[in-house]
C-alpha cells in the first residue's frame, strides 16, 4: 500500500484512512484507504496503478446495496462521487460513474 500512497501523493490525488461505513447506504464497514479521484484520468491512472502494484481495489459510486466487512477492506476504495456529470444529447443520456441514480433518472425523464 505504501507504493500506492506514494503514487497518490506524487499525482496529488486525495486519499484518507476512513471507515467504509461512511460510504455505504447501510453504514456497514471497517477501516479502508479511501481514494478521491477528481477526474476520469485520475480514476483510470489510480486503477492502473492498483493493478500494476497488485493492490486490491473497488470502485464505488454512491454505495447503494454494498456491504464491507466491519474488520475492514485491505485495499483501495476508489470513490467516484465527484465524477457525477450527466448530460443529454437528443434521446441519449450520458452519465459519469459517480452520478446519483435519481439524477440520471430525472435527466432521462426530462429528455422524454
Secondary structure as GFF3:
##gff-version 3
##sequence-region A 1 112
A	DSSP	alpha_helix	2	10	.	.	.	ID=ss1
A	DSSP	beta_strand	14	19	.	.	.	ID=ss2
A	DSSP	three_ten_helix	20	23	.	.	.	ID=ss3
A	DSSP	beta_strand	31	36	.	.	.	ID=ss4
A	DSSP	alpha_helix	40	53	.	.	.	ID=ss5
A	DSSP	beta_strand	57	60	.	.	.	ID=ss6
A	DSSP	beta_strand	76	79	.	.	.	ID=ss7
A	DSSP	beta_strand	86	89	.	.	.	ID=ss8
A	DSSP	beta_strand	92	95	.	.	.	ID=ss9
A	DSSP	alpha_helix	101	111	.	.	.	ID=ss10
###
